[in-house]
Amino acid sequence: MQPPPHPYGQPPPAAPARTNKWAIASLVTGVLGLVVLGVIFGIVALLQAGGRGEKGKGLAIGGLLASAFWTVAGVVALLVAAGSLISVDRDESGQVTEKDRVVVAALRTGDCFTGFEGDTTKILVTALPCSRPHDGEVVAKLRLSGKAHPGDEKVSEQADNACFEKSLQLQKSRHSKDLEPYNLWPSRTSWDAGDREVVCLMRYTGSGTLTSPLRETIDASRKLWDELTAGDCLGKWDDESYTQRTVSCTDPYWIQVYATFPLKAGPYPGQKAMDRTAQRGCERRQEKVFRGHRLPDLMWWLYPEEVEWDAGHRTAVCFAESEGRPLKKPMLPR
């Protein structure tokens, strides 16, 4: 027996399932690299599509995969960028060969750079060969000692003293009056993480730029005061420089070193005690050197200050000086 016909005819066909709008949005934003939106829209689409019987799961998954691709690509790009900021191209001898943007703390002693800015401790510079125009050089890299952080002021003082000692020879550069020191030292946070490194920099502030390493600009006629030796002749004393220029004792000069002597090791005895020791030592040598001869107009001496003493300087230097006119023959008796 046939069933009776439907009173209203054939049932209408089922409506096709709709595509979830969030799935479409996830795919579009994911492909465009809008990672956060792509992930959010994709998750919403997967939750809604299943409950509503909507299409679009494939689109949502595609959006999530596209977002994942851009995330991985971004991480790789960051790693590559970070790696490029801590390394430079070097030849077999270790010399920089190309211009590279780099964190200054990643440079080595003797490396040259430009683009230095001294008002920040997060410094990016352009490293380049020292034969190319530049205005900065890494003078030294060293480590401070100690376990507990001694305080920012103490760390700064230790770094300044250590870098000054390391850069002292550069005071003999013909550019010395145009060299400005900068030192980078660990913050309290990095200290607690084990960082003790200090980077000693020298920046050229004169006209133009440098085109050679600073060691090649050393003036052989200039000496630090405790490098002077008996018989050295000098012009007028330069109070604005750590070094003095030696001249021939047959050319016009004003000062001659008549003696130097070592000081006993031990703790720094204090400025007054050091002055007395240097005075007595120079006066004893003065009697021996000038015995039976006319004394120079002025007699004076130099000795190390505490910072110099702590750095290992243990020499006193005795000077004779003409007061009224320059001399053209040695003051020291033959």
PyMOL commands that set and color helices and strands:
alter all, ss='L'
color gray80, all
select helices_A, chain A and resi 21-31+35-52+57-84+104-106+152-166+168-172+176-178+188-192+214-217+225-227+271-289+306-310
alter helices_A, ss='H'
color red, helices_A
select strands_A, chain A and resi 100-103+112-114+124-128+136-143+179-184+197-204+222-224+233-234+243-247+255-262+298-302+315-321
alter strands_A, ss='S'
color yellow, strands_A
deselect
rebuild
show_as cartoon
